[in-house]
Amino acid sequence: MDRILKVVRLQNLNKMTFIGIPLIILGGAFVLSLLIFALVPVTPSLGYKFAGGAPVAPMWYFMGAGIYALTLTFPFSQAMSVTRREFYLGTMATAALASIGMALIFTVGGYLEQAFDGWGLNGRFFRIPGLWDESPWLQTLTYFTAMMLLFTLGFVFAVIYRRWGRTVMLIVIFAIVAALLLLGFAAIKLGFWVPMFEAIAGIGLWGWTLIGIGVTAVLALLSYLPLRRSIA
């Protein structure tokens, strides 16, 4: 446990990676959204102003954090005689703590936003439509899950790069993109895109959040296996 905590401290030597940059992105998106709220009228069909994709901006950064967490600190951790298992557990713990922190910021921000009537502008930044309306704690869990999923995905790509090199990593990325494009093409060409989207909608927000947790767990396991043989 002491060595795992050592990895957590190692990952946080640069406070910008897991704390500073996500907060800067969040703060910048929030301020810009308030400025836009002040300039645009309320959407009649919604009855409020929504910040669009701005609230999830910090979420996408976590994929980059997953890459940084391996490439920048893994060699140094091996010089400190930390095992690959300890590095893996400590890194995942660091990502989980950062994701929990960001998710709770959104939950607290959502309650403040509700109390202050959308910051006096009838705006919604922290209260993501659908998620917040279903349950504030569903939004917390979904936001946490999404950040962990993106972090783990970035970590997987970094492990593949370190274990097998750039060519294999690019092949994997190309295969994923090609599979998604083929699925979309087949859905349109064969005419099952409507039932497919109906099935996706039928799973519901809670269902997709639980699926996200499962996918994250699988990716986390898959990332550990090649990490055991990766060179420092």
FIKOLZA-1660 file (N, C-alpha, C; in steps of 0.1 Angstrom, whole numbers, plus 5000, padded with zeros to 4 digits):
% residues 232
   i   px   py   pz ch aa at
   1 5008 4988 5000  A  M  N
   1 5000 5000 5000  A  M CA
   1 5009 5013 5000  A  M  C
   2 5020 5012 5008  A  D  N
   2 5028 5024 5008  A  D CA
   2 5034 5027 4994  A  D  C
   3 5037 5017 4987  A  R  N
   3 5043 5019 4973  A  R CA
   3 5032 5024 4964  A  R  C
   4 5020 5020 4965  A  I  N
   4 5009 5025 4957  A  I CA
   4 5007 5039 4960  A  I  C
   5 5007 5043 4973  A  L  N
   5 5006 5057 4976  A  L CA
   5 5018 5065 4971  A  L  C
   6 5029 5059 4970  A  K  N
   6 5041 5066 4965  A  K CA
   6 5039 5069 4950  A  K  C
   7 5032 5060 4943  A  V  N
   7 5029 5062 4929  A  V CA
   7 5019 5074 4927  A  V  C
   8 5009 5074 4936  A  V  N
   8 4999 5085 4936  A  V CA
   8 5006 5098 4938  A  V  C
   9 5016 5099 4948  A  R  N
   9 5023 5111 4950  A  R CA
   9 5032 5114 4938  A  R  C
  10 5038 5104 4932  A  L  N
  10 5046 5106 4920  A  L CA
  10 5038 5112 4908  A  L  C
  11 5026 5107 4906  A  Q  N
  11 5017 5112 4896  A  Q CA
  11 5013 5126 4898  A  Q  C
  12 5013 5130 4911  A  N  N
  12 5009 5144 4915  A  N CA
  12 5020 5153 4917  A  N  C
  13 5032 5149 4914  A  L  N
  13 5044 5158 4916  A  L CA
  13 5041 5171 4907  A  L  C
  14 5036 5168 4895  A  N  N
  14 5032 5179 4886  A  N CA
  14 5017 5181 4888  A  N  C
  15 5013 5191 4896  A  K  N
  15 4999 5193 4900  A  K CA
  15 4991 5197 4888  A  K  C
  16 4997 5200 4877  A  M  N
  16 4989 5205 4865  A  M CA
  16 4982 5193 4858  A  M  C
  17 4988 5181 4859  A  T  N
  17 4983 5170 4851  A  T CA
  17 4969 5166 4855  A  T  C
  18 4967 5163 4868  A  F  N
  18 4954 5158 4873  A  F CA
  18 4946 5169 4880  A  F  C
  19 4952 5180 4883  A  I  N
  19 4944 5190 4891  A  I CA
  19 4943 5204 4883  A  I  C
  20 4955 5209 4880  A  G  N
  20 4956 5222 4874  A  G CA
  20 4949 5224 4860  A  G  C
  21 4953 5215 4851  A  I  N
  21 4947 5216 4837  A  I CA
  21 4932 5214 4837  A  I  C
  22 4927 5203 4843  A  P  N
  22 4913 5201 4843  A  P CA
  22 4905 5213 4849  A  P  C
  23 4910 5219 4860  A  L  N
  23 4903 5230 4866  A  L CA
  23 4904 5243 4857  A  L  C
  24 4915 5245 4850  A  I  N
  24 4917 5256 4841  A  I CA
  24 4907 5254 4829  A  I  C
  25 4906 5242 4824  A  I  N
  25 4897 5240 4813  A  I CA
  25 4882 5242 4817  A  I  C
  26 4879 5237 4829  A  L  N
  26 4866 5239 4835  A  L CA
  26 4863 5253 4837  A  L  C
  27 4872 5260 4843  A  G  N
  27 4870 5275 4846  A  G CA
  27 4868 5283 4834  A  G  C
  28 4877 5280 4824  A  G  N
  28 4876 5288 4811  A  G CA
  28 4863 5285 4804  A  G  C
  29 4858 5272 4804  A  A  N
  29 4846 5269 4797  A  A CA
  29 4834 5275 4805  A  A  C
  30 4835 5276 4818  A  F  N
  30 4824 5282 4826  A  F CA
  30 4823 5297 4824  A  F  C
  31 4834 5304 4824  A  V  N
  31 4834 5318 4822  A  V CA
  31 4829 5322 4808  A  V  C
  32 4833 5315 4798  A  L  N
  32 4829 5317 4784  A  L CA
  32 4814 5314 4783  A  L  C
  33 4809 5304 4790  A  S  N
  33 4795 5301 4789  A  S CA
  33 4787 5312 4796  A  S  C
  34 4791 5317 4807  A  L  N
  34 4784 5328 4813  A  L CA
  34 4783 5340 4804  A  L  C
  35 4794 5343 4797  A  L  N
  35 4794 5354 4787  A  L CA
  35 4784 5352 4776  A  L  C
  36 4783 5340 4771  A  I  N
  36 4774 5336 4761  A  I CA
  36 4759 5337 4766  A  I  C
  37 4758 5332 4779  A  F  N
  37 4744 5333 4785  A  F CA
  37 4739 5347 4785  A  F  C
  38 4749 5357 4788  A  A  N
  38 4745 5371 4789  A  A CA
  38 4741 5377 4776  A  A  C
  39 4746 5371 4765  A  L  N
  39 4744 5377 4752  A  L CA
  39 4732 5371 4744  A  L  C
  40 4729 5358 4747  A  V  N
  40 4719 5351 4739  A  V CA
  40 4706 5351 4747  A  V  C
  41 4694 5350 4739  A  P  N
  41 4681 5349 4746  A  P CA
  41 4679 5334 4750  A  P  C
  42 4669 5332 4758  A  V  N
  42 4665 5319 4762  A  V CA
  42 4658 5311 4750  A  V  C
  43 4662 5299 4749  A  T  N
  43 4656 5291 4738  A  T CA
  43 4642 5287 4742  A  T  C
  44 4632 5292 4734  A  P  N
  44 4618 5290 4738  A  P CA
  44 4614 5275 4741  A  P  C
  45 4619 5266 4732  A  S  N
  45 4616 5252 4734  A  S CA
  45 4621 5246 4746  A  S  C
  46 4632 5252 4751  A  L  N
  46 4639 5246 4763  A  L CA
  46 4634 5254 4776  A  L  C
  47 4633 5267 4775  A  G  N
  47 4630 5275 4787  A  G CA
  47 4642 5279 4795  A  G  C
  48 4654 5276 4790  A  Y  N
  48 4666 5279 4796  A  Y CA
  48 4677 5280 4786  A  Y  C
  49 4689 5284 4790  A  K  N
  49 4701 5285 4781  A  K CA
  49 4710 5274 4785  A  K  C
  50 4715 5266 4776  A  F  N
  50 4724 5255 4779  A  F CA
  50 4737 5257 4772  A  F  C
  51 4748 5253 4779  A  A  N
  51 4762 5256 4774  A  A CA
  51 4766 5247 4763  A  A  C
  52 4758 5237 4759  A  G  N
  52 4762 5228 4749  A  G CA
  52 4773 5219 4753  A  G  C
  53 4784 5218 4745  A  G  N
  53 4795 5209 4748  A  G CA
  53 4805 5214 4757  A  G  C
  54 4804 5226 4761  A  A  N
  54 4814 5232 4770  A  A CA
  54 4815 5225 4784  A  A  C
  55 4804 5220 4790  A  P  N
  55 4806 5214 4803  A  P CA
  55 4815 5201 4802  A  P  C
  56 4815 5194 4791  A  V  N
  56 4822 5182 4790  A  V CA
  56 4837 5184 4785  A  V  C
  57 4841 5196 4783  A  A  N
  57 4854 5199 4778  A  A CA
  57 4865 5193 4787  A  A  C
  58 4864 5194 4801  A  P  N
  58 4874 5188 4809  A  P CA
  58 4875 5173 4808  A  P  C
  59 4863 5167 4804  A  M  N
  59 4862 5153 4804  A  M CA
  59 4872 5147 4793  A  M  C
  60 4872 5154 4781  A  W  N
  60 4880 5149 4770  A  W CA
  60 4895 5150 4773  A  W  C
  61 4899 5159 4782  A  Y  N
  61 4913 5160 4786  A  Y CA
  61 4918 5147 4792  A  Y  C
  62 4910 5140 4799  A  F  N
  62 4914 5128 4806  A  F CA
  62 4920 5118 4797  A  F  C
  63 4916 5117 4784  A  M  N
  63 4923 5108 4775  A  M CA
  63 4938 5112 4774  A  M  C
  64 4941 5125 4773  A  G  N
  64 4954 5129 4772  A  G CA
  64 4962 5126 4786  A  G  C
  65 4954 5128 4797  A  A  N
  65 4960 5125 4810  A  A CA
  65 4964 5110 4811  A  A  C
  66 4956 5101 4805  A  G  N
  66 4959 5087 4805  A  G CA
  66 4972 5084 4797  A  G  C
  67 4975 5092 4787  A  I  N
  67 4987 5090 4779  A  I CA
  67 4999 5096 4787  A  I  C
  68 4997 5108 4793  A  Y  N
  68 5008 5114 4801  A  Y CA
  68 5012 5105 4813  A  Y  C
  69 5001 5099 4819  A  A  N
  69 5004 5092 4831  A  A CA
  69 5013 5080 4829  A  A  C
  70 5014 5075 4817  A  L  N
  70 5023 5064 4814  A  L CA
  70 5036 5069 4809  A  L  C
  71 5035 5078 4799  A  T  N
  71 5048 5082 4791  A  T CA
  71 5057 5090 4800  A  T  C
  72 5051 5098 4809  A  L  N
  72 5060 5108 4816  A  L CA
  72 5065 5102 4829  A  L  C
  73 5058 5093 4835  A  T  N
  73 5062 5088 4849  A  T CA
  73 5066 5073 4850  A  T  C
  74 5062 5065 4840  A  F  N
  74 5065 5051 4841  A  F CA
  74 5080 5048 4841  A  F  C
  75 5088 5054 4833  A  P  N
  75 5103 5052 4834  A  P CA
  75 5108 5056 4847  A  P  C
  76 5104 5067 4852  A  F  N
  76 5109 5072 4865  A  F CA
  76 5105 5063 4877  A  F  C
  77 5092 5057 4876  A  S  N
  77 5088 5048 4886  A  S CA
  77 5096 5035 4887  A  S  C
  78 5101 5031 4875  A  Q  N
  78 5109 5019 4875  A  Q CA
  78 5122 5021 4881  A  Q  C
  79 5127 5033 4879  A  A  N
  79 5140 5037 4886  A  A CA
  79 5139 5037 4901  A  A  C
  80 5127 5039 4906  A  M  N
  80 5124 5039 4920  A  M CA
  80 5121 5025 4926  A  M  C
  81 5123 5015 4917  A  S  N
  81 5120 5001 4921  A  S CA
  81 5106 4998 4924  A  S  C
  82 5097 5006 4918  A  V  N
  82 5082 5003 4919  A  V CA
  82 5078 4993 4909  A  V  C
  83 5071 4982 4913  A  T  N
  83 5067 4972 4904  A  T CA
  83 5057 4977 4894  A  T  C
  84 5055 4970 4883  A  R  N
  84 5045 4974 4873  A  R CA
  84 5031 4973 4879  A  R  C
  85 5028 4964 4887  A  R  N
  85 5015 4963 4894  A  R CA
  85 5013 4974 4903  A  R  C
  86 5023 4978 4911  A  E  N
  86 5021 4990 4920  A  E CA
  86 5019 5003 4912  A  E  C
  87 5027 5004 4901  A  F  N
  87 5025 5016 4892  A  F CA
  87 5011 5016 4886  A  F  C
  88 5006 5005 4882  A  Y  N
  88 4993 5004 4876  A  Y CA
  88 4982 5008 4886  A  Y  C
  89 4983 5002 4898  A  L  N
  89 4972 5005 4908  A  L CA
  89 4973 5019 4913  A  L  C
  90 4985 5024 4914  A  G  N
  90 4987 5038 4919  A  G CA
  90 4982 5048 4908  A  G  C
  91 4984 5045 4896  A  T  N
  91 4980 5054 4885  A  T CA
  91 4965 5054 4884  A  T  C
  92 4959 5042 4884  A  M  N
  92 4944 5041 4883  A  M CA
  92 4938 5048 4895  A  M  C
  93 4944 5047 4907  A  A  N
  93 4939 5053 4919  A  A CA
  93 4939 5068 4918  A  A  C
  94 4950 5073 4912  A  T  N
  94 4951 5088 4909  A  T CA
  94 4941 5093 4900  A  T  C
  95 4938 5085 4889  A  A  N
  95 4928 5089 4880  A  A CA
  95 4914 5089 4886  A  A  C
  96 4912 5079 4894  A  A  N
  96 4899 5077 4901  A  A CA
  96 4896 5089 4910  A  A  C
  97 4906 5093 4918  A  L  N
  97 4905 5104 4927  A  L CA
  97 4902 5117 4919  A  L  C
  98 4910 5119 4908  A  A  N
  98 4907 5131 4900  A  A CA
  98 4894 5132 4894  A  A  C
  99 4889 5120 4890  A  S  N
  99 4876 5119 4883  A  S CA
  99 4865 5121 4894  A  S  C
 100 4866 5116 4906  A  I  N
 100 4857 5118 4916  A  I CA
 100 4856 5133 4920  A  I  C
 101 4868 5139 4921  A  G  N
 101 4868 5153 4924  A  G CA
 101 4861 5162 4914  A  G  C
 102 4863 5159 4901  A  M  N
 102 4857 5167 4891  A  M CA
 102 4842 5164 4891  A  M  C
 103 4838 5152 4893  A  A  N
 103 4824 5148 4893  A  A CA
 103 4816 5155 4904  A  A  C
 104 4823 5156 4916  A  L  N
 104 4817 5162 4927  A  L CA
 104 4816 5177 4925  A  L  C
 105 4826 5183 4918  A  I  N
 105 4825 5197 4915  A  I CA
 105 4813 5200 4907  A  I  C
 106 4810 5191 4897  A  F  N
 106 4798 5193 4889  A  F CA
 106 4785 5192 4897  A  F  C
 107 4785 5183 4907  A  T  N
 107 4773 5181 4915  A  T CA
 107 4771 5193 4924  A  T  C
 108 4781 5198 4931  A  V  N
 108 4780 5210 4939  A  V CA
 108 4776 5222 4931  A  V  C
 109 4783 5223 4919  A  G  N
 109 4780 5234 4910  A  G CA
 109 4766 5234 4905  A  G  C
 110 4761 5222 4903  A  G  N
 110 4747 5220 4899  A  G CA
 110 4737 5225 4909  A  G  C
 111 4739 5222 4922  A  Y  N
 111 4731 5227 4932  A  Y CA
 111 4732 5242 4934  A  Y  C
 112 4744 5247 4933  A  L  N
 112 4745 5262 4934  A  L CA
 112 4739 5269 4922  A  L  C
 113 4740 5263 4910  A  E  N
 113 4734 5268 4898  A  E CA
 113 4719 5268 4900  A  E  C
 114 4713 5258 4905  A  Q  N
 114 4699 5257 4908  A  Q CA
 114 4695 5268 4918  A  Q  C
 115 4703 5269 4928  A  A  N
 115 4699 5279 4939  A  A CA
 115 4699 5293 4934  A  A  C
 116 4709 5296 4925  A  F  N
 116 4710 5310 4920  A  F CA
 116 4703 5312 4907  A  F  C
 117 4694 5304 4903  A  D  N
 117 4686 5305 4891  A  D CA
 117 4694 5306 4879  A  D  C
 118 4703 5297 4877  A  G  N
 118 4712 5297 4866  A  G CA
 118 4721 5309 4865  A  G  C
 119 4727 5312 4877  A  W  N
 119 4736 5323 4878  A  W CA
 119 4730 5337 4874  A  W  C
 120 4717 5338 4877  A  G  N
 120 4709 5350 4873  A  G CA
 120 4707 5352 4858  A  G  C
 121 4711 5342 4850  A  L  N
 121 4710 5343 4836  A  L CA
 121 4701 5331 4830  A  L  C
 122 4695 5324 4839  A  N  N
 122 4687 5312 4834  A  N CA
 122 4695 5302 4826  A  N  C
 123 4708 5301 4830  A  G  N
 123 4716 5292 4822  A  G CA
 123 4719 5279 4829  A  G  C
 124 4723 5269 4821  A  R  N
 124 4726 5256 4827  A  R CA
 124 4740 5252 4822  A  R  C
 125 4749 5252 4831  A  F  N
 125 4763 5247 4828  A  F CA
 125 4766 5234 4835  A  F  C
 126 4764 5234 4848  A  F  N
 126 4767 5222 4856  A  F CA
 126 4755 5212 4856  A  F  C
 127 4743 5217 4854  A  R  N
 127 4731 5208 4853  A  R CA
 127 4729 5203 4839  A  R  C
 128 4735 5193 4835  A  I  N
 128 4735 5187 4822  A  I CA
 128 4721 5182 4819  A  I  C
 129 4714 5187 4809  A  P  N
 129 4700 5182 4807  A  P CA
 129 4699 5167 4805  A  P  C
 130 4689 5161 4810  A  G  N
 130 4688 5147 4809  A  G CA
 130 4694 5140 4821  A  G  C
 131 4707 5142 4823  A  L  N
 131 4714 5136 4834  A  L CA
 131 4709 5142 4847  A  L  C
 132 4710 5155 4848  A  W  N
 132 4706 5162 4861  A  W CA
 132 4691 5160 4863  A  W  C
 133 4683 5161 4853  A  D  N
 133 4668 5160 4854  A  D CA
 133 4665 5146 4859  A  D  C
 134 4672 5136 4855  A  E  N
 134 4670 5122 4859  A  E CA
 134 4674 5120 4874  A  E  C
 135 4686 5125 4877  A  S  N
 135 4691 5124 4891  A  S CA
 135 4705 5131 4891  A  S  C
 136 4706 5140 4901  A  P  N
 136 4720 5147 4902  A  P CA
 136 4731 5136 4905  A  P  C
 137 4728 5126 4912  A  W  N
 137 4738 5116 4915  A  W CA
 137 4740 5107 4903  A  W  C
 138 4730 5105 4894  A  L  N
 138 4733 5099 4881  A  L CA
 138 4743 5107 4873  A  L  C
 139 4741 5120 4873  A  Q  N
 139 4751 5128 4866  A  Q CA
 139 4765 5127 4872  A  Q  C
 140 4766 5126 4885  A  T  N
 140 4779 5124 4892  A  T CA
 140 4785 5111 4887  A  T  C
 141 4778 5100 4888  A  L  N
 141 4783 5087 4884  A  L CA
 141 4787 5087 4869  A  L  C
 142 4778 5093 4861  A  T  N
 142 4781 5093 4846  A  T CA
 142 4793 5101 4843  A  T  C
 143 4795 5112 4849  A  Y  N
 143 4806 5121 4847  A  Y CA
 143 4819 5114 4851  A  Y  C
 144 4818 5107 4863  A  F  N
 144 4830 5100 4868  A  F CA
 144 4833 5088 4859  A  F  C
 145 4823 5081 4854  A  T  N
 145 4825 5070 4845  A  T CA
 145 4831 5074 4832  A  T  C
 146 4826 5085 4826  A  A  N
 146 4831 5090 4814  A  A CA
 146 4846 5094 4814  A  A  C
 147 4849 5101 4825  A  M  N
 147 4863 5105 4827  A  M CA
 147 4873 5093 4829  A  M  C
 148 4868 5083 4837  A  M  N
 148 4876 5071 4839  A  M CA
 148 4878 5063 4826  A  M  C
 149 4867 5062 4818  A  L  N
 149 4867 5055 4805  A  L CA
 149 4877 5062 4796  A  L  C
 150 4876 5075 4794  A  L  N
 150 4886 5082 4785  A  L CA
 150 4900 5081 4790  A  L  C
 151 4902 5082 4803  A  F  N
 151 4916 5081 4809  A  F CA
 151 4921 5067 4806  A  F  C
 152 4913 5056 4808  A  T  N
 152 4917 5043 4806  A  T CA
 152 4920 5040 4791  A  T  C
 153 4912 5046 4782  A  L  N
 153 4914 5045 4768  A  L CA
 153 4927 5051 4764  A  L  C
 154 4930 5063 4769  A  G  N
 154 4943 5069 4766  A  G CA
 154 4955 5061 4772  A  G  C
 155 4953 5055 4784  A  F  N
 155 4963 5047 4790  A  F CA
 155 4965 5034 4781  A  F  C
 156 4955 5028 4776  A  V  N
 156 4956 5017 4767  A  V CA
 156 4965 5020 4755  A  V  C
 157 4962 5031 4748  A  F  N
 157 4969 5035 4737  A  F CA
 157 4984 5037 4740  A  F  C
 158 4987 5043 4752  A  A  N
 158 5000 5045 4756  A  A CA
 158 5008 5032 4759  A  A  C
 159 5001 5023 4765  A  V  N
 159 5007 5009 4768  A  V CA
 159 5010 5002 4755  A  V  C
 160 5000 5003 4745  A  I  N
 160 5003 4996 4732  A  I CA
 160 5015 5002 4725  A  I  C
 161 5016 5015 4726  A  Y  N
 161 5027 5022 4720  A  Y CA
 161 5040 5018 4726  A  Y  C
 162 5040 5017 4740  A  R  N
 162 5053 5014 4747  A  R CA
 162 5056 4999 4745  A  R  C
 163 5046 4990 4744  A  R  N
 163 5048 4976 4743  A  R CA
 163 5052 4971 4729  A  R  C
 164 5044 4976 4719  A  W  N
 164 5046 4972 4705  A  W CA
 164 5050 4982 4695  A  W  C
 165 5050 4995 4699  A  G  N
 165 5055 5005 4690  A  G CA
 165 5044 5013 4683  A  G  C
 166 5048 5023 4675  A  R  N
 166 5038 5032 4669  A  R CA
 166 5030 5025 4658  A  R  C
 167 5036 5016 4651  A  T  N
 167 5029 5010 4640  A  T CA
 167 5017 5002 4645  A  T  C
 168 5019 4994 4655  A  V  N
 168 5008 4986 4661  A  V CA
 168 4997 4995 4666  A  V  C
 169 5001 5006 4673  A  M  N
 169 4991 5015 4679  A  M CA
 169 4983 5021 4668  A  M  C
 170 4989 5026 4657  A  L  N
 170 4982 5032 4646  A  L CA
 170 4972 5022 4639  A  L  C
 171 4977 5009 4638  A  I  N
 171 4968 4999 4633  A  I CA
 171 4956 4997 4642  A  I  C
 172 4958 4997 4655  A  V  N
 172 4946 4995 4664  A  V CA
 172 4936 5007 4662  A  V  C
 173 4942 5019 4662  A  I  N
 173 4933 5031 4661  A  I CA
 173 4926 5030 4647  A  I  C
 174 4933 5027 4637  A  F  N
 174 4926 5026 4623  A  F CA
 174 4915 5015 4624  A  F  C
 175 4918 5004 4630  A  A  N
 175 4908 4993 4630  A  A CA
 175 4896 4997 4638  A  A  C
 176 4897 5004 4649  A  I  N
 176 4886 5009 4656  A  I CA
 176 4877 5019 4648  A  I  C
 177 4884 5028 4642  A  V  N
 177 4877 5038 4633  A  V CA
 177 4870 5031 4622  A  V  C
 178 4877 5022 4615  A  A  N
 178 4871 5015 4604  A  A CA
 178 4859 5007 4608  A  A  C
 179 4860 5000 4620  A  A  N
 179 4848 4993 4625  A  A CA
 179 4836 5001 4627  A  A  C
 180 4839 5013 4633  A  L  N
 180 4827 5023 4635  A  L CA
 180 4821 5028 4622  A  L  C
 181 4830 5031 4612  A  L  N
 181 4825 5035 4600  A  L CA
 181 4817 5024 4592  A  L  C
 182 4822 5012 4593  A  L  N
 182 4815 5001 4587  A  L CA
 182 4802 4999 4593  A  L  C
 183 4801 5000 4606  A  L  N
 183 4789 4998 4613  A  L CA
 183 4779 5009 4609  A  L  C
 184 4783 5022 4608  A  G  N
 184 4775 5032 4604  A  G CA
 184 4770 5030 4589  A  G  C
 185 4779 5026 4581  A  F  N
 185 4775 5024 4567  A  F CA
 185 4765 5012 4565  A  F  C
 186 4767 5001 4573  A  A  N
 186 4758 4990 4573  A  A CA
 186 4745 4994 4578  A  A  C
 187 4744 5002 4589  A  A  N
 187 4732 5006 4595  A  A CA
 187 4723 5014 4585  A  A  C
 188 4730 5023 4577  A  I  N
 188 4723 5031 4567  A  I CA
 188 4719 5023 4555  A  I  C
 189 4729 5015 4550  A  K  N
 189 4726 5007 4538  A  K CA
 189 4716 4997 4540  A  K  C
 190 4716 4990 4551  A  L  N
 190 4707 4979 4554  A  L CA
 190 4694 4983 4561  A  L  C
 191 4693 4996 4564  A  G  N
 191 4681 5002 4570  A  G CA
 191 4678 4998 4584  A  G  C
 192 4688 4994 4592  A  F  N
 192 4685 4991 4606  A  F CA
 192 4690 5002 4615  A  F  C
 193 4693 5014 4610  A  W  N
 193 4698 5025 4619  A  W CA
 193 4687 5030 4628  A  W  C
 194 4674 5030 4624  A  V  N
 194 4663 5034 4633  A  V CA
 194 4662 5025 4644  A  V  C
 195 4660 5012 4642  A  P  N
 195 4659 5002 4653  A  P CA
 195 4672 5003 4662  A  P  C
 196 4683 5005 4656  A  M  N
 196 4696 5006 4664  A  M CA
 196 4695 5017 4674  A  M  C
 197 4691 5029 4669  A  F  N
 197 4690 5041 4678  A  F CA
 197 4679 5039 4688  A  F  C
 198 4668 5033 4684  A  E  N
 198 4658 5030 4694  A  E CA
 198 4663 5021 4705  A  E  C
 199 4671 5011 4701  A  A  N
 199 4676 5002 4711  A  A CA
 199 4686 5009 4720  A  A  C
 200 4694 5018 4714  A  I  N
 200 4703 5026 4722  A  I CA
 200 4696 5035 4732  A  I  C
 201 4685 5041 4727  A  A  N
 201 4677 5050 4736  A  A CA
 201 4670 5041 4747  A  A  C
 202 4666 5029 4743  A  G  N
 202 4659 5021 4753  A  G CA
 202 4667 5016 4764  A  G  C
 203 4680 5016 4763  A  I  N
 203 4689 5012 4774  A  I CA
 203 4688 5021 4785  A  I  C
 204 4687 5034 4782  A  G  N
 204 4685 5044 4793  A  G CA
 204 4698 5049 4798  A  G  C
 205 4697 5060 4806  A  L  N
 205 4709 5067 4811  A  L CA
 205 4716 5058 4821  A  L  C
 206 4709 5052 4830  A  W  N
 206 4715 5044 4840  A  W CA
 206 4721 5032 4834  A  W  C
 207 4715 5026 4824  A  G  N
 207 4720 5014 4817  A  G CA
 207 4733 5017 4810  A  G  C
 208 4734 5029 4803  A  W  N
 208 4746 5032 4796  A  W CA
 208 4758 5036 4806  A  W  C
 209 4754 5041 4817  A  T  N
 209 4764 5044 4827  A  T CA
 209 4770 5031 4833  A  T  C
 210 4762 5021 4835  A  L  N
 210 4767 5008 4840  A  L CA
 210 4775 5001 4829  A  L  C
 211 4770 5002 4817  A  I  N
 211 4778 4997 4806  A  I CA
 211 4792 5003 4805  A  I  C
 212 4792 5017 4807  A  G  N
 212 4805 5024 4807  A  G CA
 212 4814 5019 4818  A  G  C
 213 4809 5016 4830  A  I  N
 213 4817 5011 4840  A  I CA
 213 4823 4997 4836  A  I  C
 214 4815 4989 4830  A  G  N
 214 4819 4976 4826  A  G CA
 214 4830 4977 4815  A  G  C
 215 4828 4985 4805  A  V  N
 215 4838 4987 4795  A  V CA
 215 4851 4993 4801  A  V  C
 216 4850 5002 4810  A  T  N
 216 4862 5007 4817  A  T CA
 216 4870 4996 4824  A  T  C
 217 4863 4988 4831  A  A  N
 217 4869 4977 4838  A  A CA
 217 4877 4967 4828  A  A  C
 218 4870 4964 4817  A  V  N
 218 4876 4955 4807  A  V CA
 218 4889 4962 4801  A  V  C
 219 4888 4975 4798  A  L  N
 219 4899 4982 4792  A  L CA
 219 4911 4983 4802  A  L  C
 220 4907 4985 4815  A  A  N
 220 4917 4986 4825  A  A CA
 220 4925 4973 4826  A  A  C
 221 4918 4961 4826  A  L  N
 221 4924 4948 4827  A  L CA
 221 4933 4946 4814  A  L  C
 222 4928 4950 4803  A  L  N
 222 4935 4948 4790  A  L CA
 222 4948 4956 4790  A  L  C
 223 4948 4968 4796  A  S  N
 223 4959 4976 4797  A  S CA
 223 4970 4971 4806  A  S  C
 224 4966 4964 4816  A  Y  N
 224 4976 4959 4826  A  Y CA
 224 4984 4947 4820  A  Y  C
 225 4978 4939 4812  A  L  N
 225 4984 4927 4807  A  L CA
 225 4997 4930 4799  A  L  C
 226 4996 4939 4789  A  P  N
 226 5009 4942 4782  A  P CA
 226 5018 4951 4790  A  P  C
 227 5013 4959 4800  A  L  N
 227 5021 4967 4808  A  L CA
 227 5031 4959 4816  A  L  C
 228 5027 4946 4819  A  R  N
 228 5036 4938 4827  A  R CA
 228 5049 4934 4819  A  R  C
 229 5048 4935 4806  A  R  N
 229 5060 4932 4798  A  R CA
 229 5066 4944 4790  A  R  C
 230 5060 4956 4793  A  S  N
 230 5065 4968 4787  A  S CA
 230 5079 4971 4792  A  S  C
 231 5087 4977 4783  A  I  N
 231 5101 4981 4788  A  I CA
 231 5100 4995 4794  A  I  C
 232 5108 4998 4803  A  A  N
 232 5108 5011 4809  A  A CA
 232 5115 5021 4800  A  A  C
% end
